Amino acid sequence: MTCTSPKLPANAECRCVLADGRVLTITASRRPRANRADVKCAVSGAPALSERMQEVVRLARHTEHRFDSRDQVVLSMDLAPSAGERGWELAAVLADRMVRGAWQPACPLVYADGWSDNWHCGSVSGKAEASAHLQALISASPVPALAVLGAANAPGAEAAQTIPGSLTLSHLGALTGHTDPSASVSSARAWFPLHSGGINDSLNWVEVSVHPVEQGGADEEDTIAVPGLGLTAQLAIRQTLAGARHFDGRGLGRWRTVVRFGQPRFQGASYELALVMADRLARGREFVPRGRIIASGCSSAWHAGRVDTVEGREAKMELILKQAVQGDRVLLPRDWQNDIPPAYVGALRARGASLACIERIGMI
């Protein structure tokens, strides 16, 4: 039977067959955004699942070369999967793309099974083969149906296309015959000291991943995703990056960005300089050090490139000295310079690390 491409609907559905044989349907619909969130997800009685679905969809969008944010997409599940089941993640991503016209399947009925720990890079994982329940449903379907499966990534495993006409993905670019989106994702990390006065003091990393996009009308802050943090912290991070990119002159409106932290629970704003440096490294705006960039600093005027002081100088300097290794580049606020003894600088050099106290980014 020949499949025909349907017209772009106001609603789209994608199904996922759960391990117990139940069929979960994810429905996506579009409506004018009207100052609402770009993605809204609703699963009755499961707020954590709703939050995860929203996170998955937002991160997967970051590998799209062009994105129109004028509409809000509302996604819902007709039933909740069992704890630990993740095959529905690919169904949510596909439903979101179908309703926006980013992907138009040739068949009216779509089943999906796949997941990812790196949706912002476009990678997709899955089982070695389709479940018996899914095979039976496809075979008995009265209308043309398509199965989209994540590729098994275990060593030695091969994704078996046991369903005629099924599509096996290792990355989202394969949906439209494009290359792996991760090839266009640039990621960089910087470290900052976490000091709480106890044995848990450590260097925490912040990772910035950027994907180049065509020029669009989206606000800079709308293109920055920060999974795992509260709304207040997300807003602060978006404002920091938008301000620092404004100082670049040519950094605005060219990227979709994902920010992740090794330890997402922390207080204060001393991470900001490390965040800005990781972003500059990812966008090719900074020289890459031999080792890590370790930074502590914040700013109330990132749009001017200014670096302000932070609290906890002595404790943070001690922590940095203990954990600095060969090739590390330590960046601290210029306000600290007069209070840093020459012996400290010598001790860092003895460990193979270097130190600079800065008052502006881009002038290191």
C-alpha positions in Angstrom: 0.0 0.0 0.0 1.4 3.4 -0.9 1.7 6.1 1.8 0.9 9.7 1.0 2.1 12.8 2.9 -0.7 14.4 4.9 -1.2 18.2 5.1 0.2 19.9 8.2 -2.5 19.5 10.9 -3.2 21.6 13.9 -2.7 18.5 16.0 -0.4 15.5 15.7 -0.1 12.2 17.4 2.7 9.7 17.9 2.4 6.4 19.7 4.7 4.3 21.9 4.2 0.7 22.8 5.1 0.1 26.4 6.7 -3.0 27.8 3.4 -4.4 29.1 1.8 -4.0 25.7 -0.2 -0.8 26.4 -0.2 1.8 23.7 0.7 5.3 24.9 -0.4 8.2 22.7 1.3 11.6 22.8 -0.8 14.4 21.3 0.7 17.7 20.2 -1.3 20.8 19.3 -0.3 24.3 18.3 -1.8 27.6 19.3 -0.7 31.2 19.2 2.0 31.7 21.9 0.6 35.0 23.3 3.4 35.4 25.8 3.0 31.9 27.1 5.8 29.2 27.4 7.0 27.8 24.1 6.2 24.2 25.2 3.6 23.1 27.7 3.2 19.5 28.8 0.5 17.9 30.8 0.3 14.4 32.2 -2.6 13.9 34.7 -1.3 13.2 38.2 2.4 13.1 37.1 4.0 16.5 37.4 7.6 15.1 37.3 6.8 13.3 34.0 5.3 16.5 32.6 8.5 18.3 33.5 10.7 15.7 31.9 8.7 15.7 28.7 9.0 19.4 28.4 12.8 19.1 29.0 13.1 16.4 26.4 11.3 18.4 23.7 13.0 21.7 24.4 16.5 20.1 24.3 15.7 18.2 21.1 14.7 21.5 19.4 18.3 22.8 19.9 19.6 20.8 16.9 17.1 22.4 14.5 18.7 24.8 12.1 15.6 27.0 11.9 12.9 27.4 14.6 9.8 29.5 14.7 8.8 30.3 18.3 5.6 32.2 17.5 3.4 29.2 18.4 3.0 27.4 21.7 3.0 23.6 21.4 1.0 21.7 24.0 1.8 18.0 24.5 -0.2 15.5 26.5 -0.1 11.7 27.3 -3.3 9.7 27.5 -1.7 7.4 30.1 1.4 7.4 32.2 4.2 4.9 31.5 5.7 2.7 34.3 8.6 4.1 36.3 11.9 3.8 34.4 10.3 3.5 30.9 11.8 6.0 28.5 10.8 4.8 25.0 8.1 7.5 24.9 10.8 10.3 24.7 11.3 9.8 21.0 7.5 9.8 20.5 7.3 13.2 22.3 10.1 14.6 20.1 8.4 13.4 16.9 5.0 14.6 17.9 6.4 18.1 18.5 8.2 18.1 15.1 5.2 16.8 13.3 2.8 19.5 14.6 5.3 22.2 13.6 6.0 20.8 10.2 9.7 20.2 11.1 9.2 16.5 10.1 6.3 15.2 8.0 6.0 11.4 7.9 4.8 9.6 4.8 2.3 7.6 6.8 -0.7 8.8 8.9 0.1 6.5 11.9 3.5 6.7 13.6 4.9 4.6 16.4 8.2 5.4 18.1 10.5 3.9 20.7 13.7 5.6 21.7 15.4 7.8 24.3 18.6 9.9 24.9 20.7 11.3 27.6 21.9 14.0 25.1 18.9 15.2 23.2 20.6 18.6 22.8 23.1 16.8 20.6 20.4 15.0 18.6 21.6 11.5 19.6 19.0 8.7 19.9 19.3 5.4 21.7 17.1 2.3 21.7 16.8 -1.4 21.9 18.3 -3.9 19.4 15.0 -4.7 17.9 11.3 -3.8 17.9 9.1 -5.4 20.6 6.7 -8.2 19.6 3.8 -6.0 20.7 4.9 -3.2 18.2 5.4 -5.7 15.4 1.9 -7.1 15.9 0.3 -3.7 15.9 2.1 -2.6 12.7 1.2 -5.9 10.9 -2.5 -5.6 11.9 -2.9 -1.8 11.2 -5.7 -1.1 8.8 -3.8 2.1 7.7 -0.2 2.6 6.6 2.0 2.8 9.7 5.6 3.7 10.4 7.8 2.6 13.2 10.7 4.9 14.2 13.2 3.2 16.5 16.2 4.4 18.4 19.4 2.5 17.4 21.0 0.2 20.0 24.3 1.7 21.0 25.6 -1.2 23.1 29.0 -2.6 22.0 28.4 -5.2 19.3 24.7 -4.6 19.0 23.1 -3.9 15.7 19.7 -2.2 15.2 17.6 -4.9 13.5 14.9 -3.5 11.3 12.4 -6.4 12.0 9.5 -4.3 10.7 9.3 -3.7 6.9 9.7 0.0 6.2 10.7 0.9 9.7 13.2 3.7 10.4 16.1 3.2 12.8 17.8 6.3 14.1 21.1 6.9 15.8 20.6 10.7 15.5 17.7 13.1 14.7 19.3 14.3 11.5 18.5 10.9 9.9 14.8 11.9 9.9 15.4 14.2 7.0 18.5 12.5 5.5 20.9 15.0 7.1 24.2 14.4 8.9 24.5 13.8 12.6 23.5 17.1 14.4 26.2 16.6 17.0 28.8 17.4 14.4 27.5 21.0 14.5 27.2 21.1 18.3 30.2 22.7 20.0 30.6 22.1 23.8 33.1 23.5 26.3 33.4 23.4 30.1 34.8 25.7 32.7 35.1 25.1 36.4 34.3 27.2 39.5 34.9 26.7 43.2 32.0 25.5 45.3 32.7 26.5 48.9 30.4 25.7 51.8 33.0 25.4 54.5 33.0 21.6 54.7 34.3 18.4 53.2 32.0 18.8 50.2 34.0 21.8 48.9 34.9 21.0 45.3 35.3 22.4 41.8 32.0 22.3 39.9 31.9 22.4 36.1 29.5 24.3 33.9 29.1 23.1 30.3 27.8 25.2 27.4 26.7 23.6 24.2 25.9 25.7 21.2 24.4 24.9 17.8 24.5 27.5 15.0 21.1 28.5 13.6 19.8 30.7 10.8 18.9 34.2 11.7 15.5 34.3 13.2 13.2 36.5 15.2 13.5 34.7 18.6 14.8 36.6 21.5 18.3 35.7 22.7 17.1 34.4 26.0 14.5 32.1 24.3 17.2 30.2 22.7 19.0 29.2 25.9 17.9 26.1 27.8 19.1 25.2 31.3 17.7 21.8 32.3 17.6 20.8 36.0 17.5 24.3 37.5 14.7 26.4 38.9 13.1 29.3 37.0 14.9 32.0 38.9 18.3 30.4 38.3 17.5 29.8 34.6 16.5 33.5 34.1 19.8 34.6 35.8 21.9 32.3 33.4 20.0 33.5 30.3 20.5 37.1 31.3 24.2 36.5 32.0 24.9 34.9 28.6 22.8 37.4 26.7 24.7 40.3 28.3 28.1 38.8 27.7 27.3 38.0 24.1 26.1 41.6 23.6 29.6 42.7 24.7 31.0 40.5 21.9 29.3 42.6 19.3 28.7 39.7 17.0 27.5 37.0 19.4 23.7 37.7 19.5 21.0 35.8 17.6 23.2 33.1 16.1 23.0 30.2 18.5 20.8 27.7 20.3 22.3 27.0 23.6 22.1 24.3 26.4 23.8 25.0 29.8 24.4 22.1 32.2 26.1 21.9 35.6 28.0 19.0 37.1 26.4 19.8 40.5 23.2 21.8 39.9 22.5 22.6 43.5 24.5 25.7 44.5 23.9 29.3 45.7 25.3 32.6 44.7 26.5 34.0 41.4 30.2 33.2 41.5 29.7 30.7 38.7 29.0 33.5 36.2 32.6 34.1 35.0 33.0 30.3 34.4 29.7 30.2 32.5 30.8 33.1 30.3 34.2 31.6 29.6 32.7 28.2 28.7 30.3 30.0 26.3 33.1 32.0 24.7 35.2 28.8 24.3 32.2 26.9 22.7 31.6 29.8 20.3 35.3 30.1 19.4 35.7 33.5 21.0 38.4 32.5 23.4 41.8 30.8 23.2 41.7 27.2 24.4 44.0 26.6 27.5 46.2 23.6 27.8 44.1 22.4 30.8 41.0 23.7 32.4 39.7 27.2 32.9 38.9 27.7 36.6 37.2 31.0 37.3 35.3 32.8 40.1 33.5 36.1 39.4 30.2 37.7 38.7 29.0 41.0 37.2 26.2 43.4 37.3 27.2 44.7 33.8 28.1 41.8 31.5 26.9 43.8 28.6 30.0 46.0 29.3 32.2 42.9 29.8 32.9 43.9 33.4 34.0 41.3 36.0 33.0 42.1 39.6 34.2 40.6 42.9 32.6 37.7 44.8 32.7 36.6 48.4 34.8 33.8 50.0 38.1 34.8 48.5 40.5 33.0 50.9 38.5 29.8 51.0 38.1 29.7 47.2 41.7 30.4 46.6 42.7 27.6 48.9 40.4 25.2 47.2 41.7 26.2 43.8 45.3 25.7 44.9 44.6 22.2 46.2 42.9 21.1 43.0 44.8 22.9 40.3 46.9 20.7 37.9 49.2 21.1 35.0 47.9 23.4 32.3 45.0 25.0 34.3 44.3 28.6 33.8 42.9 30.4 36.9 40.8 33.6 36.4 39.9 35.7 39.4 38.4 39.3 39.8 40.9 42.2 39.5 39.7 43.4 42.9 41.5 40.4 44.5 44.9 41.1 42.9 46.4 43.2 45.7 45.4 40.7 48.3 47.0 37.7 46.6 50.4 37.0 48.1 53.3 36.2 45.7 53.7 32.9 47.4 50.3 31.9 46.2 51.2 32.7 42.6 54.4 30.7 43.0 52.6 27.7 44.4 50.2 27.7 41.4 53.1 27.9 39.0 54.8 25.0 40.8 51.7 22.9 40.0 51.9 23.9 36.4 48.9 26.4 36.5 48.7 30.1 35.7 46.8 32.9 37.3 45.3 36.1 35.9 43.2 38.7 37.8 40.8 40.4 35.2 38.5 43.3 35.2 36.9 42.6 31.8 36.3 39.6 29.6 38.0 39.7 26.2 41.0 41.4 27.8 42.8 38.4 29.4 
